[in-house]
Amino acid sequence: MFSVLIRFVVIAEFIALIYLMISIIGKYRYVPLILYFSSLILMLLAVLFDTFGYLGVNIEVSIVGRNLDVIDYFFTEFVILAVITWGLSLHFVDYDKFTWPSLALVMIGSGVTVGEILETSKFANIVNLILEVAGLFLFAYIVINHYIKSRWGLRLKAMRTFLMFYIIGFLILIVMGLISLVSVALYPETEATLGHLWVLGLGTSLFMSGLLLVKYPTILLINISRPKRFILATMDGTPIISFGFISTEKSDLDPEVIGSALSGVSSLLKTIVGVEVPLKTISFGEYHIMVFMSRKLVGYLFVENPSRILRESMSRITEELEEMLSSIVEEGLVVLTPKVLSKVRNKIMEIFPYVEQAT
């Protein structure tokens, strides 16, 4: 009864969070948020099938020479897919591209998915078990790495309460997972009680992190990526608008010098290669310049840690600002009036609400 009660609690958490996330996904169609939303749906399906199993539902089919428990199979498959999508969601909040842990997680998850059907011998069971354990270790690595980046990136005093709420969710996942693992390993008789705490830890962790994303969908951009300044310029390097990001650190970047220098780099590459080379990222030391090209304008973002969700949000800003300023640029005017500046800042704030006064 205790195990079923836990699962009903987790199901209620998932349903409530999915309902709240629908409007966020409609407004911010970023890959990391879509992956996170997908993981919620998959985990909900996994817990539903798991609950069916604890309520005594049993369906078996014969496949590849063995009887397959359909309820257990779908539970396992949905958990695997949820772990992969959640892991990738966290990964693309921290990074701009795939890294070896994320690629390995996808490959191992794919292997386990197929292995669940082909477990027809003791050897196959052992191989699949090894892959499952390796996948869990990789997922744990991604979660802990994300936790560390979130913990040590608390730059916004006003947001620290919400960020700590987010971090506590991951601590609950780690602690309850360890309690379940250790208790079952040392005291098998506790499997019916403590052995199920991992489900509650997983559901609560997803629920708490989801509540933060519902309230502040892009808060982790400023916290983990640590952007410094965004400059919107014409193709020849003339800056149109520049704004910094709210943080405890100030930058002294000169938009005119930076815009001309980066335009020169692009021209130099075109001269050497012979064709237009679309720059995406320029790295120097601990800092990076993310480049966002549109038809007439180009955006430059100075940032410590590039990430996929940051690239998507700033690309959207560049495109919408070009649409707003296209007539002004066509007339050759690059000095914006206070009224236009105000409209631009309001547009930016709709997408990314952590900016200082635009100049």
URMOWO-V148947 format. One record per helix or strand of 3 or more residues. SS is the DSSP state (A for helix, B for strand). FROM is the first residue (numbers start at 1). TO is the last residue. If there is no record, write none. Layout:
BEGIN
ss={SS,SS}
from={FROM,FROM}
to={TO,TO}
END
This chain:
BEGIN
ss={A,A,B,B,A,A,A,A,A,A,A,B,B,A,B,B,B,A,A}
from={2,31,60,66,70,100,122,157,188,194,219,227,239,255,281,287,297,308,338}
to={27,54,63,69,94,115,151,186,190,215,225,234,245,273,284,293,303,330,351}
END
